[in-house]
Amino acid sequence: MASTHLSRLRRLRLPVLFASVALAAAVVPGVSGSAAASPALTLHQAQAKVAALNAQAEKITESFDAARVTLGTVQKQEKASAASLAHDQRVLAALQRRVGASAAAAYRSGGLSATTSLVSTGNAQTFLDQTSGLDEVAQYQANQVAQATAEQRQVAAATALHNAQVKHAQALVSTIGSKNKQVQSLLAQAKSVLARLTAAQQARLAAEQAAQHRRAVAERSTYHPPSAPKSTGGTYNGPASGQAGEAVKFAYAQLGKPYVYGASGPSSYDCSGLTMRAWGAAGVGLPHNAAMQQSEVHSVSISDLEPGDLVFFGDPAFHVAIYIGGGNIIQAPHTGADVEITPLSYMPPTSAGRP
């Protein structure tokens, strides 16, 4: 259902990305040249197809963002485990030197002949196995050997953990690259669809865009100056205060900035990048992913929304926006669109939360 509402919203706000491209010259890199020979699309068909591509791209974008968040966490863990492994290796080396020195001294004094096995093998466990009893070695030496054995096991465990984290990070990097290619492919397909429109269809689409923009301005919250240029954002003067007020003010200031998948400011945003930065400006840390944000905030009823609350679409969420009051939201919709104010009724949310 949320996907249907998303498509409905996007049909209302489809960007004329390539209106200057004539149908006869429509060639898109990476897209088969057979596209030009495809049957002509009606404007409605083109809008529906681009809306579907945008919806698909946004879902992949959110999984792209999730992979990047996870990669950042794994890289931090990997760095910590590398430092821990290096420390354990230094401790083990020091213990082995002390045990070796004790073994050498015992050998010179005619004591514990089996101690030489530790020097030759460097393996404390082998030494313990070959030692017939603790009565053959001083308690101090036995403690050193036990510590070395335990430290060897610690180094082995730390090495395995670090290697696993490195492998996980490498897999995430590959995943991110794959999702990036998927999004680029979808955007190229959308570009191809729009490029196949006739000049008359492109003009009609541009007119619909302009009319929709006028409707959106008319329906904006009274707290946003309708005359404010898109490129300069807006100023919030509503009742929200505290952290919620700071988050909404930040969101207003981003109005008119372009959607770019994976972006989190300051010049462009995707949906979760915008809400992350908005609440970050209020001192609240959120991950760069709609579903992760959905799981971290306190759930609130849609009927109890207050300015600053986050509204989510899908479960798990694939889109997120910030509620600003008056039945409106600020969102970064999709590629080709800008951060904008839209009525919440255009796309009823699945859930809502308060950071």
C-alpha positions in Angstrom: 0.0 0.0 0.0 2.8 2.4 0.9 4.5 1.7 -2.4 1.2 2.6 -4.2 0.9 5.9 -2.4 4.5 6.6 -3.2 3.9 6.1 -6.9 0.9 8.4 -6.6 2.9 11.1 -5.0 5.6 10.9 -7.6 3.2 11.1 -10.5 2.2 14.4 -9.1 5.8 15.7 -8.9 7.7 14.1 -11.7 10.6 16.2 -12.8 11.2 17.1 -16.4 14.8 16.0 -16.2 15.6 16.1 -19.9 13.0 18.3 -21.6 15.6 19.7 -24.0 16.4 16.3 -25.5 14.6 15.8 -28.8 13.0 12.4 -29.5 15.0 11.8 -32.6 18.3 12.3 -30.8 17.5 10.4 -27.7 20.6 8.3 -27.0 21.4 7.4 -23.4 24.8 6.0 -22.4 24.5 2.5 -21.1 21.0 2.0 -22.5 20.4 0.0 -25.6 19.8 1.9 -28.8 16.7 -0.2 -29.4 14.9 2.2 -27.0 14.5 4.7 -29.8 12.6 2.1 -31.8 10.3 1.2 -29.0 6.6 2.0 -29.3 5.8 5.6 -28.3 4.6 6.0 -24.7 1.7 8.1 -23.7 2.5 10.8 -21.2 0.6 8.9 -18.5 2.6 5.7 -19.3 5.9 7.6 -19.1 4.9 9.2 -15.8 3.9 5.8 -14.3 7.1 4.1 -15.5 9.4 6.9 -14.2 7.5 6.9 -10.9 8.1 3.1 -10.6 11.8 3.5 -11.4 12.1 6.3 -8.8 10.4 4.1 -6.2 12.7 1.2 -7.0 15.8 3.4 -6.9 14.8 4.9 -3.6 14.5 1.5 -2.0 17.9 0.5 -3.3 19.3 3.8 -2.1 18.1 3.1 1.5 19.8 -0.3 1.4 22.9 1.4 0.0 22.8 3.8 2.9 22.3 0.9 5.4 25.4 -0.9 3.9 27.4 2.3 4.3 26.3 2.7 8.0 27.2 -0.9 8.7 30.6 -0.5 6.9 31.4 2.4 9.1 30.6 0.4 12.2 32.6 -2.6 11.0 35.6 -0.4 10.1 35.6 1.0 13.6 35.4 -2.5 15.1 38.2 -3.6 12.8 40.4 -0.7 13.9 39.8 -1.5 17.5 40.4 -5.2 17.0 43.6 -4.5 15.1 44.8 -2.4 18.1 43.8 -5.1 20.5 45.6 -7.8 18.4 48.8 -5.7 18.3 48.7 -5.3 22.0 48.1 -9.0 22.6 51.0 -9.8 20.3 53.3 -7.5 22.2 52.3 -9.0 25.5 52.8 -12.5 24.1 56.3 -11.6 22.8 57.3 -10.2 26.2 56.1 -13.3 28.0 57.9 -15.6 25.6 61.1 -13.7 26.1 60.8 -14.0 29.9 59.9 -17.7 29.7 62.8 -18.2 27.3 65.2 -16.4 29.6 64.0 -18.5 32.6 64.4 -21.7 30.6 67.9 -20.8 29.5 68.9 -20.1 33.1 67.4 -23.4 34.3 69.4 -25.2 31.6 72.6 -23.6 32.6 72.1 -24.5 36.2 71.4 -28.1 35.3 67.7 -27.8 36.2 64.6 -28.6 34.1 66.0 -30.0 30.9 62.6 -30.2 29.3 62.5 -26.4 29.4 64.6 -26.4 26.2 61.6 -27.6 24.3 59.9 -24.3 24.9 62.9 -22.4 23.5 63.0 -24.6 20.4 59.3 -24.7 19.7 58.1 -21.4 21.1 55.0 -23.3 22.1 54.1 -23.0 25.8 51.4 -25.7 25.6 53.9 -28.2 24.2 56.2 -27.3 27.1 53.5 -28.0 29.6 52.7 -31.3 28.0 56.3 -32.4 28.2 56.8 -31.3 31.7 56.1 -34.3 34.1 55.1 -32.1 37.0 55.2 -28.7 38.6 57.7 -30.0 41.1 60.3 -29.8 38.3 60.0 -26.0 37.9 59.6 -23.1 40.2 56.1 -21.7 40.7 57.2 -18.5 39.1 58.3 -20.2 36.0 55.0 -22.2 35.9 53.0 -19.0 36.1 54.9 -17.5 33.3 54.3 -20.5 31.1 50.6 -20.5 31.9 50.3 -16.8 31.1 52.1 -17.3 27.8 49.7 -20.2 26.9 46.7 -18.0 27.7 48.1 -15.2 25.7 48.7 -17.4 22.7 45.0 -18.4 22.8 44.0 -14.7 23.1 46.2 -13.8 20.1 44.6 -16.6 18.1 41.1 -15.5 19.0 41.9 -11.8 18.2 43.4 -12.8 14.9 40.3 -14.7 13.9 38.0 -11.9 14.9 40.0 -9.3 13.0 40.2 -11.5 9.9 36.4 -11.9 10.0 35.9 -8.2 10.3 38.2 -7.5 7.4 36.3 -10.0 5.3 32.9 -8.5 6.3 34.2 -5.0 5.4 35.3 -6.2 2.0 31.9 -7.8 1.4 30.2 -4.6 2.3 32.4 -2.5 0.0 31.4 -4.9 -2.8 27.7 -4.6 -1.9 27.9 -0.8 -1.9 29.5 -0.9 -5.3 26.8 -3.2 -6.7 23.9 -1.1 -5.3 25.5 2.1 -6.7 25.5 0.4 -10.2 21.9 -0.6 -9.7 20.8 2.9 -8.8 22.7 4.4 -11.8 21.1 1.8 -14.1 17.6 2.8 -12.9 18.3 6.5 -13.3 19.6 5.9 -16.8 16.3 4.0 -17.6 14.3 6.9 -16.2 16.3 9.3 -18.4 15.7 7.1 -21.4 11.9 7.1 -20.8 11.8 10.9 -20.6 14.0 11.3 -23.6 11.5 9.3 -25.7 8.7 11.9 -25.1 7.9 14.2 -27.9 8.4 17.9 -27.6 4.7 18.4 -27.0 4.6 15.7 -24.3 7.6 17.3 -22.6 5.9 20.7 -22.7 2.8 19.3 -21.2 4.8 17.6 -18.5 6.5 20.8 -17.7 3.2 22.6 -17.4 1.9 19.9 -15.0 5.0 20.4 -13.0 4.5 24.1 -12.8 0.8 23.7 -11.8 1.7 21.1 -9.1 4.3 23.4 -7.7 1.8 26.2 -7.4 -0.6 23.9 -5.6 2.2 22.8 -3.2 3.0 26.5 -2.4 -0.7 27.2 -1.8 -0.9 24.2 0.6 2.3 25.0 2.5 2.3 25.7 6.2 1.5 29.3 7.2 4.9 29.2 8.9 6.7 29.1 5.6 6.9 32.3 3.5 5.5 31.3 0.1 7.6 33.9 -1.6 10.9 32.5 -0.3 13.0 31.5 -3.3 13.7 27.8 -3.5 17.4 28.2 -3.5 17.5 30.1 -0.2 15.4 27.7 1.8 12.8 28.9 4.3 12.4 30.1 7.8 10.4 28.4 10.5 8.5 30.6 12.9 6.1 28.1 14.3 5.4 26.8 17.8 7.9 24.0 18.0 10.7 24.6 20.5 13.6 22.8 22.0 15.2 20.0 20.0 12.2 19.5 17.8 12.2 23.2 16.9 15.9 23.1 16.0 15.3 20.0 13.7 12.4 21.7 11.9 14.3 25.0 11.5 17.2 23.0 9.9 14.8 21.2 7.5 13.3 24.5 6.4 16.7 25.9 5.7 17.4 23.0 3.2 14.3 23.7 1.1 15.1 23.8 -2.6 18.4 21.7 -2.3 18.5 18.8 -4.7 18.0 15.1 -3.9 21.1 13.1 -4.5 21.1 9.5 -3.4 23.5 8.7 -0.5 23.9 12.5 0.2 23.6 14.0 3.7 24.4 17.7 3.0 25.2 20.3 3.1 24.3 21.0 -0.6 22.2 17.9 -1.3 20.3 15.1 0.5 18.5 11.9 0.2 15.5 11.2 2.5 17.2 9.8 5.5 20.2 12.0 5.0 18.0 15.0 5.5 16.2 13.7 8.6 19.6 12.6 10.1 21.1 16.0 9.6 17.9 17.8 10.9 17.9 16.0 14.2 21.7 16.0 14.3 21.5 19.9 14.3 19.3 19.4 17.4 22.0 17.2 19.1 20.4 13.8 18.4 22.3 11.2 16.5 20.5 9.1 14.0 21.8 6.6 11.4 21.7 7.4 7.7 18.9 4.9 6.9 15.2 5.1 7.1 14.6 1.7 8.6 17.3 2.2 11.2 15.8 5.5 12.2 12.4 3.8 12.4 13.8 1.3 14.9 15.5 3.9 17.1 12.9 6.5 17.7 9.9 6.4 20.1 6.8 5.3 18.3 3.9 7.9 18.2 0.5 7.7 16.7 -0.1 9.4 13.4 -3.0 11.3 15.0 -0.6 12.6 17.7 2.1 14.0 15.3 4.0 17.1 16.5 6.5 19.2 14.5 9.8 17.5 14.4 8.4 14.0 14.4 9.6 11.6 11.7 7.1 9.9 9.5 8.0 6.6 7.8 6.8 4.8 4.7 7.0 1.1 4.5 7.8 -1.5 7.2 10.7 -1.7 7.3 10.8 1.9 6.1 12.2 2.8 2.7 11.3 6.5 2.9 11.3 9.0 5.7 10.3 12.7 6.1 10.0 15.2 8.9 6.6 16.5 10.1 6.4 20.3 10.3 2.8 20.9 11.5 -0.3 21.9 9.6 -0.6 18.5 8.0 2.7 19.0 6.0 6.0 17.4 5.8 9.5 18.3 4.5 11.1 15.6 2.5 13.8 14.8 0.0 11.6 12.9 -2.5 13.7 11.3 -5.2 16.3 12.0 -7.9 15.4 15.0 -10.0 13.4 16.7 -7.3 14.4 19.1 -4.5 13.8 19.2 -0.8 10.3 20.4 -0.5 7.1 20.8 1.5 4.3 18.5 0.7 1.0 17.6 2.4 1.2 14.4 4.4 -2.1 13.4 2.8 -0.3 12.9 -0.5 1.3 9.7 0.8 -0.1 8.5 4.2 2.8 7.2 6.3 3.1 3.7 7.7 4.3 4.8 11.1 5.8 7.8 13.0 8.4 8.3 15.7 9.8 10.9 18.0 13.6 11.1 18.4 
